[in-house]
Amino acid sequence: MTALTLEHPAVQTAADTEWWRGAVIYQVYPRSFADSNGDGIGDLNGITDRLGHIASLGVDAVWISPFFTSPMKDFGYDVADYCDVDPIFGTLADFDRLIDKAHRLGLRIITDLVFAHTSDQHAWFDDSRQSRTGPHADWYVWADAKPDGSPPSNWQSVFGGPAWTWDARRGQYYMHNFLPSQPQLNLHNPDVQDALLDAARFWLDRGVDGFRFDAINFAMHDPKLTDNPPLPPGGKRTRPFDFQDKINNQSQPGIVDFVARIRALTDSYGGRFSVAEVGGDHAEREMQAFTAGDTHLNSAYGFLYLYAPSLAPDLVREGAEVWHGRGGQGWPSWTFSNHDAPRAISRWAQGRDPKAYAEMAMLLLMCLRGNVFIYYGEELGLPQAEVPFERLTDPEAITNWPQTLGRDGARTPMPWQADRPQAGFSSIEPWLPVDPRHAALAVDRQEGDPTSMLHSTRRLVAFRKSQPALMWGDMAMLDAGPGLLSFERTQGNERLICVFNLGHAAADWTLPDGWRVIEAVNLNAPPEGQLPPMAGLVMATA
């Protein structure tokens, strides 16, 4: 169905609002966005070449996943040098050009910083493993074996197996919450904190506008190495990690003090943004702590939607109730898809028209209270790509095959030109295959179709930015009947009501008297009696 024809007012701003509050941020996974040199891997110059596309969406900023020097065991989340660019992505000069062009286009740049661990090829770890008395001896988490030679605690790693690996050079175990090639930093050591803050300062001095702090709730451990207790029975368990309540190898109270040091640094540069990525069993509690008041991080990026198998009113209600905005609470950030989770359309459409569902999901995202992140390809309505086992690169997917979909299917190349080899991403076979369904949804094809998802995304982003209530306002849930999601957004005297039919069938609903539709998707006319499935609308007083 086509959308109602609606006019949006000019974009409004609030001089007393930080630029990031209510912002729309576009995530780029650099390996997969655009290959400028024909090696099958995306790079910084490719991003620079395509910044015009990102700017055309009307977003405020670009978050770029790690591009630092790395052996790529975890594709950049294993950092070997915090202050340089990996050669596969380019050079520091390339990054400087990217920053310069982005700023000229009115885009801010946010980068990932991975402060919980490094690569085992980082110079710090190379020195740390040489002896127990060297200058970096206490920069990582080392511990003696138990008397029987077993690991110091029962902690398990995210990617499977114990969170401890024996190192014969030191005659000790070192800790790793993820791969054995990602040794855990000891952030209880103030010298380690200082070194990490120096790395952040390096990028701030180059013009970076903010940071996403990856897995920040993993940044500290219990120094007593207390065993984790088991979780109660139930839930999906594909790894030993899933059986434990991870209260001792993560989630430590000292993290709050460290993020306060980060906030003091970013505030000293003015206008910088900081957001914590927090997942796990206690994520909501930790996100609140990491963003409380004006002395901690600006925002927190949660996983409420990222692994949800379906989109239901109760899920949105849960987010709204947790992030209510009262009592010095921080500011939330939301996303439906990212590089760690299967794309939302494939999780949620469940046999329904994928384009219609993508439009409804995009309008809903634009109506949520907080910052919102668009993952590259979401503006095209890309489904999760199919990647055969022999082409998998994700260590988690390979280890847990076929119990988990893994992350490769959400990281495949961006399709730019439908009829070009590799959908215009590269001149050679790329690091991950291009799904044929993605080529049919390429940017050039959607540019020429005014009814495409790409054009809808631009319209919906512009709509959000034209409504102060959506950008900065309060959010309250409303009752709307079975299968319907309804909530109001208010800012000053402005009041909007958002209504979505998340179900598979039409639902009873009529436009109330005294209200008019100011934005809608999958709706041909103001509803009289029923709201079609996958329809979404925003109302204002007539």
Steps between C-alpha positions, in 0.01 A plus 500: 500500500612853439525754779273796547629817337613723785692824541768535766584837652853636482753333726505658844789511745545580867797718586515365855508134390823309447535399133494131587181507704236350274750459216475251214833318464601278208722199570766401245671162520814600309593157358168490319405854404705589192827366353703778338813303406365174360620258767153375597500676837338834577724785615510857626526653152195299400309654791621847400385443143152404622448766767268682262260206515506503880448876513205467260318297767490805726682331789706691753804277543682190381622228733789307346580156643870434579760574233806491729808284450390143563572137404125481429432187703182681608498741205638806671358448847843355584713816498878481458553879492237746621666793322538382141294379205532142381652494148200311361290809580754766399709752691465775758506747212201319349318531830578871516349544152191309612457724803547812292245403236249381758518828687459697176183295434368574849565146626670420829723195535481252788749217533505178699743466788559153643623550855430161659771310312764524229642262244768259622717674240485835678843614621362529854409132511820391331690665783257384769540133418882515516527513880314577820712807576518696171348847445176351363491195726178609672328649195305180432318250722743223597449232764666183623349162430311317771702226673371245249606718205147604406400864426475748788119527482201352321454805276402424140567697182232637269638303205508166681728329749671631813583870532858399582795394284832366629814691406822303553722808490354643820388167637155645559156518349382820334134597484294567185126557491498443125758324279829376651662754267315780687668517843315692768643835605537566872311826539547487877850626415489882471786492247282296266215748537738787426630327186147439373402861563809607308375290206163675515679836515697408186177466298333801660798707389441374145144633506292200603160608635440211735548138590304181541662295775480136403403244768584750773330290768774240440771753589569381856512171687472394864864502625416211736416285192179380663318228308180605323179342630277304262195659344162341572394238243331623183571706193701421189850374578747436221823573695633433851494881539120483496482289817657756733396823667797709387529716811872449565671514161307816407253751648744630765421824691835659411391536136276790603798699624692430178216619276491819709863556400401448135220754532734756654735456204234527229338799671836678500482504118144633484211360298627141508274196536559180699284189489547170682425168334357278771361149459442209734278389782526825698517742208224738606644548848848559360383741229327709765817511712729584208285798393370638829502876546736736320828335595479170315455403135242687294306193393481121504442265209304193596397169350128507575404478132813341351429137582123519539342229278189713449386859542210530744343790692635364830857529371459872429321544830794340681744749350277798574448398861869440570609826332232723649715815519449585865737562790830576328476199272724487194396507136432177306611395153308245292563289196317212334802355314878508525815302419443255787139398436294362211330778304166600650289447189594132486423457870172688504322492163406131542365451149357849460604738222859595589488851352176586678640365823825693453304824457297437813812415700678813378210725601488333840873548548465869413225536762692356795630716782880518490766490232438256216753310292445388141722207402643521148257339257197557721415799282468248214299243697770234473412160643753279678734365233543129446867401544592134442703325767811488284498883472449572872763716667336579835667290774178483701299374202759239411527375859124478560386390153213441433345602832553874445468705185822680584594847388625455143152528350467851645844607375489430128590769243285807444331480157557820304427408137259224413650400164870532586721209614480454877211751498753782455672435832830379355661399172585153639332235712460664842589362841137395548266414211236739368154352549312515163196639682713794613611583146136545403469757782810700399524873557492594131182302439325650802612852409294472184187378681318772697308230689816320614613436855790738445267791427278399791799505734594853395143616554471336842833634625395849389168452676666412829724804478201725433326399824646618834278251682669211317850638538494597867155442648360269764349165410197334660332174398132494413243221475390444141346156484625151411798488264547877497785707635420855603693764689513876531797732466477842663723807503366818654158561342562255218335159526528220244342155508669212318305188406633180337336174403775249574276203429429285196137606455300821495408632845200701613593867520362833380666839483361688803318828459716808531816331366668494160762269352831681441708197396412145403627187332303220334182703519299632205247708690414600856382177668130466560429189705816300434875551485672278241785272605842669497336843490653770714396859551570809704218736596485859615204704613294637215 
